[in-house]
């Protein structure tokens, strides 16, 4: 050995280390303090979240439901988090583009997904080659809000005024009745397929590139019926342009109190909600997820947000991450079973 072996007999005064010591004892004594400082710095960096702006990615165009919810929460979130909150619209491929981009983002809490039933459940059940996994690739934060669908018909082309009359009319028409949707695999599409299964009726599916053109064609009489989110048809029903047959919520809505639920009419399984939820990339640290949940839930419960969402037919949920995950899992299983039973295929 080039220097003395380490042992009690070889320790010297740390203030005067020998030149041939491999490592001065004062450095060894300082290592615990250095390590503690490093760990404290790391913890401090984690506790400092957020230290820069946060992006909420909405996988749809401006003006859509997710966009309205996100932008309505920005003032409250910005104040609570102390950092700017930015909404980014990334539409494309039925929401796959924006959702995939978040799944592949850094798991640091600065990129948050506000997705729908389609992004978190139906796409996964419908498309075996989906480029993201809504369970494996995300940490759940909160189920934000839900809204039921309403079965509406064009009163000029459909003589039925209630469910028994509609079912009888559909059966008499065979497959000569068409129903509009906002696209294959959308909530309104699968609700209509569930209705067909429960009532043993037939209809021709006419998918549109979104809800607005589908609604326009229904009002214009180019299709006979459709399921739409409550907030999208309330004014049209009140003003007589559409006739509401039933609503898919467990109870009646104050927006259309005279419209019965499917449960009331004997269709116990026709309880369907379209929903929006927040999630972050898998691997995001638990303290960050917890802080996000706390602030998002508080923003969702803000009276201004509750009122605005209520006008659109949405009910604020603000669930825990665990409740959202359980709900999501049940939704994937439910819609996968219907898709297989009805033989629905993606575009």
C-alpha positions in Angstrom: 0.0 0.0 0.0 1.2 3.5 -0.8 -0.2 5.0 2.5 -1.0 3.7 5.9 -4.0 1.4 6.3 -7.1 3.0 7.8 -7.5 2.2 11.5 -7.9 3.9 14.8 -4.2 4.2 15.2 -3.9 6.2 12.0 -6.5 8.9 12.6 -4.9 12.3 12.9 -6.2 15.6 13.9 -8.6 16.6 11.1 -7.2 20.1 11.2 -3.8 18.8 10.1 -4.2 15.8 7.7 -1.2 14.1 6.6 -0.3 14.6 2.9 -0.4 10.9 2.2 -4.0 10.4 3.6 -6.3 9.0 0.7 -9.1 11.2 2.0 -8.9 13.8 4.8 -11.0 12.8 7.8 -12.6 16.2 7.8 -14.2 15.4 4.4 -15.5 12.1 5.7 -17.0 13.9 8.7 -18.6 16.5 6.4 -20.3 13.9 4.1 -23.4 13.4 6.2 -24.0 17.1 6.3 -23.4 17.4 2.5 -25.9 14.5 1.9 -28.5 16.1 4.1 -28.1 19.4 2.3 -28.5 17.7 -1.1 -31.6 15.8 0.1 -33.1 19.0 1.5 -32.5 20.8 -1.8 -34.2 18.0 -3.6 -37.2 18.1 -1.3 -37.3 21.9 -1.6 -37.4 21.6 -5.4 -40.3 19.3 -5.1 -42.2 21.5 -2.7 -41.6 24.5 -5.0 -44.1 23.1 -7.5 -45.4 24.9 -9.4 -42.5 27.2 -10.4 -43.7 27.9 -14.0 -46.9 28.1 -16.1 -49.2 25.0 -16.2 -50.9 23.9 -19.5 -54.3 22.3 -19.6 -54.6 20.4 -22.8 -58.1 20.0 -24.3 -58.2 17.4 -27.2 -60.9 19.4 -29.0 -61.5 22.7 -30.7 -62.2 26.0 -29.0 -65.8 26.4 -27.8 -66.3 22.7 -27.0 -67.4 21.5 -23.6 -63.9 20.8 -22.3 -62.7 24.1 -23.6 -65.6 26.0 -21.8 -64.9 24.1 -18.5 -61.2 24.7 -18.6 -61.4 28.4 -19.4 -64.0 29.0 -16.8 -61.6 27.6 -14.1 -58.5 29.6 -15.1 -59.0 32.7 -12.9 -59.5 30.6 -9.8 -56.7 28.1 -10.6 -54.2 30.9 -11.4 -54.9 32.6 -8.1 -54.7 29.4 -6.1 -51.5 28.1 -7.8 -49.7 31.4 -8.1 -48.7 30.6 -11.7 -50.4 31.2 -15.1 -52.7 28.5 -16.3 -52.9 28.2 -20.0 -55.5 26.2 -22.1 -54.1 24.5 -25.2 -56.6 23.1 -27.8 -55.1 20.1 -29.6 -57.9 18.5 -31.7 -57.5 15.7 -34.2 -58.3 12.0 -34.7 -61.3 12.1 -32.4 -59.2 13.4 -29.6 -56.3 11.0 -30.0 -53.8 13.7 -31.0 -54.1 15.8 -27.9 -54.5 12.9 -25.5 -51.4 11.1 -26.8 -49.4 14.3 -26.6 -50.1 14.5 -22.8 -49.4 10.8 -22.3 -45.9 11.4 -23.8 -45.3 14.6 -21.8 -42.9 14.9 -18.9 -44.5 13.6 -15.7 -43.9 16.9 -13.8 -47.3 18.2 -13.2 -47.0 21.0 -15.8 -49.1 19.4 -18.5 -52.6 18.4 -17.5 -55.3 16.6 -19.7 -58.9 17.6 -19.6 -60.5 14.8 -21.5 -64.0 13.4 -22.1 -65.7 10.0 -22.0 -64.4 9.4 -25.5 -60.7 10.1 -24.7 -60.7 8.2 -21.4 -63.0 5.3 -22.1 -64.8 4.8 -25.4 -61.8 5.2 -27.7 -60.0 2.6 -25.7 -62.9 0.2 -25.9 -63.5 0.8 -29.6 -60.0 1.0 -31.1 -57.6 -1.8 -30.4 -54.7 0.0 -32.0 -55.1 3.2 -30.0 -51.8 5.0 -29.6 -52.2 5.6 -25.9 -53.6 3.6 -22.9 -55.9 5.8 -20.9 -55.3 3.7 -17.7 -51.6 2.8 -17.9 -50.4 6.1 -19.3 -52.2 8.5 -16.9 -52.5 9.3 -13.2 -56.2 10.1 -12.4 -56.8 13.5 -10.8 -60.6 14.1 -10.7 -63.8 13.3 -12.5 -64.8 16.9 -13.2 -68.4 17.0 -14.4 -71.2 14.9 -16.0 -74.2 15.5 -18.2 -76.9 13.3 -19.4 -78.1 12.8 -23.0 -81.5 13.6 -24.3 -83.4 11.6 -27.0 -84.8 14.2 -29.3 -86.8 13.9 -32.6 -87.8 16.3 -35.3 -91.5 17.0 -34.6 -92.2 17.6 -38.3 -91.0 14.2 -39.4 -91.7 12.0 -36.4 -95.3 11.7 -35.2 -94.5 10.0 -31.9 -94.7 12.1 -28.7 -93.6 9.5 -26.1 -91.5 6.4 -25.8 -94.2 3.8 -26.5 -95.3 5.7 -29.6 -91.7 6.1 -30.8 -90.9 2.4 -30.4 -94.0 1.4 -32.3 -93.2 3.9 -35.0 -89.6 2.7 -35.3 -90.7 -0.9 -35.6 -93.2 0.0 -38.3 -90.6 1.7 -40.3 -88.0 -1.1 -40.3 -84.5 0.4 -41.0 -85.9 3.5 -42.8 -85.2 5.8 -39.9 -81.9 7.6 -39.5 -80.3 9.0 -36.4 -77.5 11.6 -36.3 -74.4 11.5 -34.1 -71.2 13.6 -33.6 -69.2 10.6 -34.9 -68.5 6.9 -34.6 -67.7 6.0 -31.0 -69.1 9.3 -29.6 -71.2 9.2 -26.5 -74.3 10.0 -28.5 -73.5 7.2 -30.9 -73.1 4.6 -28.2 -76.2 5.8 -26.3 -78.2 5.3 -29.5 -76.8 1.8 -29.9 -77.7 1.0 -26.3 -81.2 2.3 -26.9 -81.5 0.1 -30.0 -80.4 -2.9 -28.0 -82.8 -2.2 -25.1 -85.9 -1.5 -27.3 -85.1 -4.1 -30.1 -85.4 -1.4 -32.8 -83.4 -0.6 -35.9 -82.1 2.7 -37.2 -79.5 3.9 -39.7 -76.5 5.6 -38.3 -75.5 8.9 -39.9 -72.2 10.1 -38.3 -71.2 13.8 -38.6 -67.9 15.5 -38.0 -69.1 16.9 -34.7 -72.2 17.8 -32.8 -73.2 21.2 -34.4 -73.7 19.9 -38.0 -75.6 16.8 -36.7 -77.9 19.1 -34.7 -78.4 21.4 -37.7 -79.4 18.5 -39.9 -81.8 17.1 -37.3 -83.5 20.4 -37.0 -83.6 20.7 -40.8 -85.3 17.3 -41.1 -82.5 15.5 -42.9 -82.4 12.9 -40.1 -85.2 11.9 -37.7 -83.7 11.6 -34.3 -80.6 11.7 -32.1 -79.2 11.7 -28.6 -77.5 15.0 -27.6 -76.0 16.4 -24.4 -78.6 18.1 -22.4 -77.2 21.6 -22.7 -77.0 21.4 -26.5 -80.7 20.9 -27.0 -82.5 22.6 -24.1 -83.2 25.8 -25.9 -84.4 23.9 -29.1 -86.8 21.8 -27.0 -88.2 24.8 -25.2 -88.8 26.6 -28.5 -90.4 23.7 -30.3 -87.7 23.0 -32.9 -87.1 19.5 -31.3 -89.3 17.2 -29.2 -87.7 15.5 -26.2 -88.7 11.9 -25.6 -86.5 11.0 -22.6 -83.4 11.9 -20.7 -80.7 9.4 -19.7 -80.0 10.7 -16.2 -81.1 8.8 -13.1 -83.5 11.7 -12.2 -85.2 14.4 -14.2 -83.4 17.6 -14.9 -84.4 21.0 -13.8 -83.6 22.3 -17.2 -86.3 20.1 -18.8 -88.5 19.0 -15.8 -91.3 17.6 -18.0 -89.0 15.2 -19.8 -89.1 11.7 -18.2 -86.0 9.6 -17.6 -85.4 6.3 -19.3 -85.6 4.6 -15.9 -89.1 6.0 -15.3 -90.1 4.5 -18.7 -88.8 1.1 -17.9 -85.4 1.3 -19.5 -83.4 0.7 -16.3 -80.1 0.4 -18.1 -80.4 3.5 -20.1 -78.5 5.7 -17.6 -75.7 7.4 -19.5 -73.7 10.4 -18.8 -71.2 12.2 -21.0 -68.3 13.4 -18.7 -65.1 15.3 -18.5 -62.1 14.5 -16.3 -58.6 15.7 -15.4 -55.5 13.5 -15.5 -51.7 13.8 -15.7 -49.0 11.6 -17.2 -48.2 8.4 -15.4 -45.4 8.7 -12.9 -46.3 12.2 -11.7 -45.3 12.4 -8.1 -48.0 11.9 -5.5 -47.6 15.3 -3.8 -48.1 17.0 -7.1 -51.2 15.0 -8.0 -52.6 15.7 -4.5 -52.1 19.5 -4.9 -53.6 19.4 -8.4 -56.6 17.5 -7.1 -57.1 19.9 -4.2 -56.9 23.1 -6.4 -58.9 21.6 -9.3 -61.7 20.4 -7.0 -61.9 23.8 -5.3 -62.0 25.6 -8.7 -64.8 23.2 -9.9 -66.8 24.0 -6.8 -66.5 27.8 -7.3 -70.0 29.2 -7.5 -69.4 30.9 -10.8 -68.2 27.6 -12.4 -71.0 25.6 -10.8 -73.6 28.1 -12.2 -72.1 28.2 -15.6 -71.8 24.5 -15.9 -75.3 24.1 -14.6 -76.6 26.3 -17.4 -74.9 23.9 -19.9 -76.5 20.9 -18.2 -73.4 19.7 -16.4 -73.3 18.6 -12.8 -70.0 19.2 -11.0 -68.5 16.0 -9.5 -65.0 16.9 -8.4 -64.3 13.3 -7.3 -61.1 11.9 -5.7 -58.5 10.3 -7.9 -59.5 6.8 -6.6 -63.2 7.4 -7.4 -62.4 8.6 -10.9 -60.2 5.5 -11.6 -63.0 3.2 -10.4 -65.6 5.0 -12.5 -63.3 5.0 -15.6 -62.7 1.3 -15.3 -66.4 0.6 -15.1 -67.1 2.8 -18.1 -64.5 1.0 -20.3 -66.0 -2.4 -19.4 -69.5 -1.2 -20.0 -68.9 0.3 -23.4 -66.6 -2.5 -24.6 -69.4 -5.0 -23.9 -71.9 -2.9 -25.9 -69.4 -2.4 -28.8 -68.8 -6.1 -29.0 -72.5 -6.9 -28.7 -73.6 -4.4 -31.4 -70.6 -5.2 -33.7 -69.6 -1.5 -33.8 -66.4 -0.9 -35.7 -64.2 2.3 -35.9 -63.9 4.3 -39.0 
